[in-house]
């Protein structure tokens, strides 16, 4: 699978889901008895909630992302594992990783085998109408409906950030594992500086969208923020290269609140080492004491 997110993927979700779910579990029903994926902009009729679709699209997008990442890393002898558990870094049975890139294909992981953690924040992007012949018709992109899919949804962003921080502070064993939030939409303007700061601070290594064209008219569709805290991928090769770069060098997360005097003493001690790598090792050891 070397295609990124597109309308065909969403059609496949609905077609597969209809094999075991009713239309009313997958679509909203308007006053005129139309089955739609989202309430269209301008619709002011009777509305109902639709909780049943959330778990279905969640499972689908995690599996789809796992398959996509597998294609990107398999030539390095690595595995993409869905629902991975590693209690040492706060990935429990109740809150597993959506996907990890690992040296091991087991669900239960050792932290030293995990090379990256990917949290998936995707949903249906376009609006769809289920017609009477069971065919799906696209009736607009996310600008034409009342939903906030994927990374456009503030609570999805906050959940992803909260879980990432929990992993980061869980143990020093998490300090070398990059975390990526993968979505299928742009982000809102209010998060541009926030995602850049999260990347600069080392908490999250990027919010990545794998949907090249979420808008039908090629309208507002940001490619990247200033410091690439958010980045949109336009091809599978571009994504594969980004993973190769992410996994190519060992990284270390560190944070501390120390006085300038303490920092100066740490830097002085670390600077006595002969190589950059040894300087970094001593600095990281002392900063975390």
C-alpha positions in Angstrom: 0.0 0.0 0.0 1.8 3.1 -1.2 -1.1 5.5 -1.5 -1.8 8.2 1.0 -5.3 9.2 2.4 -7.9 10.0 -0.3 -11.6 9.7 -1.1 -11.1 6.1 -2.1 -10.0 5.2 1.4 -13.1 6.7 2.9 -15.3 4.9 0.4 -13.6 1.6 1.4 -14.3 2.3 5.1 -18.0 2.8 4.5 -18.3 -0.2 2.2 -16.5 -2.5 4.7 -18.4 -1.1 7.7 -21.8 -1.6 6.0 -21.2 -5.4 6.0 -21.8 -5.4 9.8 -23.2 -2.0 10.7 -26.6 -0.4 9.8 -26.7 2.8 7.8 -28.1 4.5 11.0 -24.9 3.5 12.8 -22.7 5.1 10.1 -24.7 8.1 8.9 -26.7 11.0 10.2 -30.3 11.1 9.0 -31.7 14.4 7.9 -35.3 15.6 8.1 -35.6 14.7 4.4 -34.4 11.1 5.2 -31.0 11.6 3.6 -28.1 9.6 5.1 -25.0 11.8 5.4 -21.6 11.5 7.0 -21.8 15.0 8.5 -24.5 17.6 8.9 -24.1 19.9 5.8 -23.3 23.6 6.4 -26.6 25.4 6.5 -28.6 22.4 7.8 -30.8 23.6 10.7 -33.2 20.7 11.0 -33.4 18.0 13.7 -30.1 16.6 14.7 -29.0 13.5 16.6 -25.7 12.2 17.9 -23.7 9.5 16.3 -21.3 7.7 18.7 -21.3 4.3 17.1 -19.1 5.4 14.1 -16.2 6.7 16.3 -14.9 3.3 17.3 -15.3 1.9 13.8 -13.4 4.7 12.1 -10.8 4.6 15.0 -10.1 0.9 14.4 -10.0 1.4 10.6 -7.6 4.3 10.6 -5.2 2.7 13.1 -5.1 -0.5 10.9 -4.7 1.7 7.7 -1.9 3.7 9.3 -0.1 0.5 10.5 -0.2 -0.9 7.0 1.1 2.4 5.5 4.0 2.6 8.0 4.8 -1.0 7.5 5.4 -0.3 3.8 7.6 2.7 4.7 9.9 0.7 7.1 9.8 -2.9 6.0 13.0 -2.7 3.9 14.9 -1.8 7.1 13.8 -5.0 8.7 11.4 -3.1 11.1 7.8 -3.8 12.1 4.8 -1.5 12.4 2.8 -2.8 15.4 -0.7 -1.8 16.2 -1.9 -1.5 19.8 1.6 -2.0 21.3 2.0 -2.2 25.1 5.0 -1.2 27.1 4.3 -0.5 30.7 7.8 1.0 31.3 6.8 4.0 29.3 3.1 4.4 30.2 1.7 2.3 27.3 -0.6 0.1 29.2 -3.3 -2.3 28.2 -5.8 0.4 28.9 -3.9 3.0 26.9 -1.6 1.3 24.3 0.2 3.0 21.5 -1.8 3.3 18.4 1.2 2.2 16.3 4.9 1.7 17.1 7.9 1.2 14.8 9.9 -1.6 16.4 12.5 -4.2 16.1 10.0 -6.7 17.4 6.6 -7.6 16.0 5.2 -8.5 19.5 2.3 -6.6 21.1 4.2 -6.5 24.4 7.3 -4.4 23.8 10.5 -3.6 25.5 11.3 0.1 25.4 14.7 -0.5 23.8 13.0 -2.1 20.8 10.6 0.8 20.1 12.1 3.2 17.6 9.1 5.5 17.2 5.5 6.0 18.6 2.8 7.1 16.3 -0.6 8.3 17.7 -3.4 8.4 15.1 -5.9 11.2 15.0 -7.9 10.7 11.8 -11.5 10.6 10.8 -13.8 10.9 7.8 -12.7 14.1 6.1 -15.2 14.6 3.2 -19.0 14.5 3.5 -20.8 11.5 1.9 -24.4 10.7 1.1 -25.6 7.1 1.0 -28.0 6.9 -1.9 -30.9 4.5 -2.2 -28.9 2.2 -4.4 -26.3 2.0 -1.6 -23.8 4.0 -3.7 -21.8 6.7 -2.0 -21.7 10.2 -3.4 -19.3 12.8 -2.2 -21.2 16.0 -1.4 -18.4 18.2 -0.3 -15.1 18.6 1.6 -14.7 19.6 5.3 -15.4 23.2 4.5 -18.9 22.2 3.3 -20.0 20.3 6.5 -20.3 21.1 10.2 -17.8 18.6 11.5 -14.2 19.2 12.6 -12.4 16.0 11.4 -8.9 14.8 12.4 -6.4 17.4 13.5 -8.9 20.2 13.1 -10.7 19.1 16.2 -9.3 20.8 19.3 -10.0 17.9 21.7 -8.2 15.5 19.4 -5.1 17.7 19.5 -5.3 18.1 23.3 -5.7 14.3 23.8 -2.7 13.7 21.6 -0.6 16.3 23.4 -1.6 15.0 26.8 -0.8 11.4 26.0 2.6 12.4 24.5 3.5 14.3 27.7 2.5 11.3 29.8 4.8 9.1 27.8 7.7 11.6 28.0 7.5 12.0 31.8 6.9 8.3 32.5 10.5 7.2 32.5 14.0 8.1 31.2 13.5 5.0 28.9 11.1 7.2 26.8 13.7 9.9 26.3 15.1 8.4 23.1 11.8 7.5 21.4 10.4 10.0 18.9 6.6 10.6 19.0 4.6 11.5 15.9 0.9 12.5 15.7 -0.5 11.4 12.4 -3.6 12.9 11.0 -5.5 13.3 7.7 -6.3 17.1 7.8 -4.5 20.4 8.3 -4.5 22.0 11.7 -6.2 25.2 12.7 -4.3 28.5 12.8 -4.5 28.7 16.6 -2.2 25.6 16.8 0.5 26.8 14.4 2.8 28.2 17.1 1.9 25.5 19.6 3.0 22.5 17.4 6.2 24.3 16.6 6.9 24.9 20.2 6.1 21.2 21.1 8.6 20.2 18.4 11.3 22.6 19.5 10.8 21.5 23.2 11.3 17.9 22.1 8.0 16.6 23.4 6.5 15.7 20.0 8.6 15.4 16.9 5.8 16.3 14.5 2.1 16.5 13.6 2.0 14.9 10.2 -0.9 14.9 7.8 -0.9 12.1 5.1 -3.8 13.6 3.2 -2.3 15.6 0.2 -5.6 17.2 -0.9 -8.3 17.5 1.8 -10.0 20.3 -0.1 -11.6 19.8 -3.5 -10.8 23.2 -4.8 -7.1 23.2 -3.7 -8.0 26.0 -1.3 -6.3 26.8 2.1 -4.1 23.7 2.8 -1.0 24.5 4.7 2.1 22.5 3.7 4.1 23.2 6.9 4.4 25.5 9.8 7.5 27.7 10.2 9.5 25.1 12.3 7.8 22.1 10.7 5.9 21.1 13.8 3.1 20.4 11.3 3.9 18.9 7.9 1.7 17.7 5.1 3.0 14.8 2.9 2.1 14.8 -0.7 3.6 11.4 -1.7 4.5 8.1 -0.2 8.1 8.6 -1.1 8.2 11.9 0.8 6.7 10.1 3.9 9.1 7.1 3.6 12.1 9.5 3.5 10.8 11.4 6.5 10.6 8.1 8.5 14.1 7.2 7.3 15.4 10.6 8.6 13.5 10.2 11.9 15.1 6.8 12.5 18.5 7.6 11.2 20.0 9.3 14.3 19.6 8.7 18.0 17.8 11.5 19.7 17.5 12.4 23.4 14.8 14.3 25.1 15.7 16.3 28.2 14.1 18.9 30.4 15.2 20.6 33.6 14.8 23.7 35.7 18.3 24.7 36.9 20.0 27.9 37.8 22.5 29.5 35.4 25.3 28.5 37.8 24.3 24.9 37.8 24.0 24.8 34.1 27.4 26.4 33.7 29.0 23.8 36.0 27.3 21.0 33.9 28.5 22.5 30.6 32.0 22.9 32.0 32.2 19.2 33.1 30.7 17.9 29.8 33.1 20.1 27.7 36.1 18.2 29.1 35.1 15.1 27.1 36.9 14.7 23.7 34.0 13.9 21.3 30.6 15.5 20.7 28.9 12.2 21.6 30.7 11.9 24.9 30.0 15.6 25.7 26.3 14.9 25.1 26.3 11.8 27.2 27.8 13.5 30.2 25.5 16.6 29.8 22.4 14.4 29.7 23.5 12.4 32.7 24.2 15.5 34.8 21.1 17.4 33.7 18.9 14.6 34.9 20.5 14.1 38.3 
